[in-house]
């Protein structure tokens, strides 16, 4: 029997850990149930931290961990999924094409930044979406120091006033001061079509966020969008022109395109609709998890979000359930009633909320300490020690906040 997992992000990593845990608990050998993880590199990109400086350091190796739990790493990029023949077509780093059969498949392919068809956007914007994007932005920021001072050099525009946009924007003044010096006339502007900042976080934490933006010197342009981008700056839909050599796009996510190859229903974000076991209905042997899946997380109508917090636990349930089906065991329903957010606000600290109504629990330095622990400890892989690693992947305990 073979279980194939596509993706080495948070969901894919925990799917592998959880499947290996169940196999171990049942006394099944790795030869009887092969677990294979397909990814371009055996590395976890710590994506929630890519708004920080030195993004090239924000990865964690997985090969030793996978070896410790007897999960085989398959180097390559999955390009096709054939649900009729139960096979995945992959391309290795060397360009070799091969086919990998599966008895169960866990699609943990993550998400990508949505880039609409706005003039100049593809050519002139940066992002903190993927590791290469964040590295390119960091390199560009350091290259600004070679340019003479100007409004364009010293201004950063962040398109998107949601979680990612706010974290990127509030970190930017300190990043720019470290590069350009304290005398630079640094200006950071968030642009968002919504009439309020952080629309998805609701009214509760908004005063904290607005106060933090004022403290770190971030401006906002709300109720307007980006009409066009060029090498010198941004033109907004209301006609305002902002001269800027650095435009960061942080407005919207979509499931990675491999979900389009599964003959099943998807939502407007490209996520596959799944049942409570994270199985794709009507498609035998396929599970979807993390940002690739639209999954009910409770009985109150709430769905998992495209976030690390949800991906880790969803991955654990998907891996467990895919292995359980192969071993003739009952699946367990995914649920994740607890919900917290911790939004980094740069030098102004952070804000920590709990529940879907975003009740503020901590702000400022106290919340910043929590954010640093989340970013440097909680979201990293477990130690590459078999017992410790397998114990970390009990589905009911993963991300139990």
N, C-alpha and C positions, 0 to 999 in steps of 0.2 A: 504494500500500500504506500502511496506517495501523496503527501500534502505539500503543495507548492504555495509559497507566500511571495507576492510581488510587492517590493517596497521595503526599504530599510529605515523609514521614518519611525516616529513614535508608535504608530499603530502596527506597522510591520514588525518592529522589534518585539513588542509585547505579544503579538500573535505567535511569534516563534517561541518566546519564553513560555507562554501559557500552554501551547500545544505540547512542548517538550515536558512540561510539568505533569500534564495528564498522562502522557505516555509513561513517564517514570513512575507515577503513582500506581499505574495498572500493571507494572512489571513487564511492559512490552519493550523489546529490544529495538534499537535504531534500525536494525536490518528488517524487522517486521513492519515498522512504520517509519518510512523515510520522511524527514522534514527538510525542505530545501527553501532557502531564501534567495530571491533573485534581486539584484540591485547593481547599478554601475560600479559602486564602491562599497566595501564592508565598513561603512562609516555612518554614524548618526550626525546629521547636521542639526545643531541646536538652533533651529529656525527662530524660536521666539526671541533670541538674543541678537539677531542680525542687524538691529538698529544701533548696536554698540560699536565702538572703535575696535580695530584689529579683528575683523570678522574671520580672517583666515585661521584664527585660533579657536573658533567656536564650533568645533567638531569633536566627536568622541569615537574611538576605534571600536569596532564590533567583532572583529574576527576571532579574537581570543575568547570572548564571551560566547560566540556561537559554537566554537570548538568545545568549550567546557560543557555545553548542554547537548552536544551531538546533533547540532543543526548544520547541515551542509550549506556553505555559501556558494552561490552560482554567480560568477561575474558576468554581467551583461545588462542590456536594456531590453525590457519586454516591449515588443512592437505589436504583437498580435495575440489575440485570444480566440481560439476556436472552441466554442462550447458544444459543438457537435462531436468533435473527435477528442474532446478533453485534452487540449494541448495548448502550450504557450510557445510562440515564436520569439526567440531572443537574438540579439546581436551583441557579440562580445566586443571588448575594447579594440580588438584587432580587426574587427569587421567580419568575423566569421558568423554565419547564421546557423542556428541549430533549433531543434524542436524539443520541448520538454513536456512529456505527458504528465497528467495529474489525475488522481482520484478525487481529491478535493482541492479547490483553489480559494485562497484568500486574497482579494484584491485590496491592497493597502497602498495605493499609488498616490495618495495625497492630493494637493491642490496647486493651482498656479494663479498668479496675479492676472486679473482680467484687464486687458488693455483695449479700450474701445477705439473705434476708427476716428480719431481726432487728428487733424492735420499737424504733423510734426512730432506726434507723441512717440512713435516707434523710433525715430531717429535721435531724439533729444532728451528723453527722460531717463532718470535712474530709478532704482527701487531697492528695497531690502527684502525682496521676496525669496530668492534663492542665494546660495553661497556665492556664486560667481557674480551675481548682481551686487551684493553687498561689498564684495572685494573691489569691484569696479568703481562703486561710489566712494569707498574709502581712498582709493588711489586718486580719484579725481579731486577729492577734497584736499589732499596733500599737494597736488599739482597747482591748486589755486595760489599757493604761497609764492609761486614764481611769477604771478601776474601782478601788475600794478594795482594799487587800491582803486576800487570803483564801486558804484552801486551794484553793478552786475556781479562782480567778484564776491562781494560781501553779503549777498542776498540769496537765501534759499527759500524756494517755494515748495510746500508739501501739499499735494493734491489728495485730499481725503482726511476728514476729521474724525475718523473712527479710531479704534484701539491702536493699530499699527501707525497710523499717521501721527497721532498724538505722541506716541513714544519716540518716533523718529524726530519729530519737531522739537520736543522738549529736551532731547539729548543734544540737538544740533548746536545751540549757542556755546556750550562747553567744548564741543569738538572743534568748532571753528576758532574759538579763542586759543585753544592749544596749538592750532596750526598757524593762524594769522596774527596772533598776538592780541594783547588787551586793547591796543589802540584802534583796531579795526572797527568800522561802523557796522557791526553785524546786525543783520535783519533776517528774521525767519517769519514766514507767513503761511498759515494753513488756509487752504481754499476748500470749501465744501458746499455742495448744492443744498444741503439741509439748512434749516433756519436756526438750528442749535448745534453746538459742538457735542461730540460723542453721542449721536442720536440713539444708538443701540443700548447705551448704558442708562438711559432714563434720567429723570430729574434729580434723583437722590444725590449722586456724586457730582453732578454738574457744577455746583458752586465751588467745590474743591478744585475741580479741573480748571475752571475759569480763573480762579485765584492763582493757581499754579502757572498758568500761561502768562498772566500779568507779571508774576515774580521773575520768571526766566526770560521775559521779553519777547514772547511769541505773539504775533498779531493774528487776527482771523479775518477772513472774508467769507461770510456765510450767505446762503441763499443765492449763490452764484457758482458757476462751474468754469472749467477750462475750455475755451473755444479753440485755441491753437497754441502750439509751442514752437519756438525756433531757437537758434543757437544763442540768442540774446535775452530770451525771457518768455513770458507767458502773457497771452491776451485772454481776459476773462469774458464770459458770455455777456456781461453787462457793459463791456467796452473798456474796462480798466486795463492798463498795461503795466506789468511789473517786470522791471529789468532784473534778470537773474541768470547766472551761468549754471545754476544747479536747481533742477526741477526734479522732485522725487514723487513718483506715482504710488499712491497707497490707497486706491479706491476700488475695492471689490475683489473677490476670489471666485474661482470656478474649479470644479473637480478636474483632475488631470484627464486628458482626452482618452485614455485607454478605456474609461467607463463607457464610451460611445460604442465600443465593440461588443458589449454585452446586450443581447436582445431582450431588454427589460425596460421598465418604466424608470424615468429619471425626473428630477425636479428642475427648476429653472437655473440652478447652479451646476447642473450636470451630475449631481449625486444620484446613485442608484437607490431606489426605494427598497428597503429591506424589512424583513419581519423581526420579531423580537429576539430571535436567535442570530440575527444579522445575516441570515440567508437571503439570497436574491430569489424572490418567488418566481416560479415558472422556469427557472434555469437550474437544471440539476447540477449539483456539486460545486456551486459557486457561492462564496460568502463575500461581502464587501464591508469595509470598516474604515474608521477614521474619516478623513475628508472625502473619501470616495462614496460614502453612504449617508443617506438620510434616514436616521434611526430615531424612533421614539425612545426617550430616555426616562419617561415616567408615564403615569396614567392621567396626567393633568393637561396633556396636549403640548408638552414641551419636547423639542427635538434637540439632539446633540448639535453643537456648533462646530464650526471649523476651527478647532483649537487643540493645543497640546493636551489640555486637561481632559477633553473628551476622547481624543485619539488613543491615549494610553489605555484607558479602561475599555474602550470599544475593542481595541486590538486584543486585549486579554480575553474578552468574551468570544471574539471571533475565532481566535486560535483554539481555545478550549472546545468550542462547539464543532468546528471542522474536524478536529481530532476525535471528538466524542462520536460523531456520526460514523467515522471509519472504524471505530472500536465497538460499535453497536451499543453505545451508551446514550442516555437521554441528554438533550441539550439543556442549557440553562438560559433563561431570558435575560437579555441585557437590560440593566436599569442603572440610573445614576441621578438619584434625587438631589444630592448635594450639589451646589453650584456656587463658586466664588470667582471673583475677578481681582487681579492685582495689577493696577495700571501704573507704570513707571512715569514719573513726571520730572525727570532730570534732576537739576539741583534743588527743585522744590519738594523732593521726596517722592511719595507715591500715594495711591489711595487703594485700600482693600475693602471690597464689598462682599456680602454673602447673600445668597438667595436670588431668585429671578426678579425680585423687586429691588435688588441692588442696595440693600441696607448697608450704610457705611459703618465699618468696624474700626479701621485704623486709617490715619492720615499722616502725612509728613514723614519724619524720620523713622517712626515706628513701622509704618507701612513699607518704607524703603528697605528696612532691615528684612522684612518678610519677603519682599520682592527679590532681594539679593540671595536669600536662602533658596527660594524657588528656582531662580535662574542658575545657581551654581551647584546645587545639591539635588533637589527633588526631581528635576527633569532629566538628569543624567542617567546613563545605564547603570544597572547594578554591577557589583564587582564580578569579575570573571572567575567566580568560585561556584561550582555546581550547585551545592545546597543553598547557598545564599541567593543565587540567581533564580533558581526555580521557585524558591519560597516567595520571591518578590512578585511573582506573576499569578498569585491566586486571584481569580477575577473579582471576587467579592471584596477584596481588600485594596485593589489597585485604585489609586486616586480616590480613596475613601475620605473625603473631607468633612 
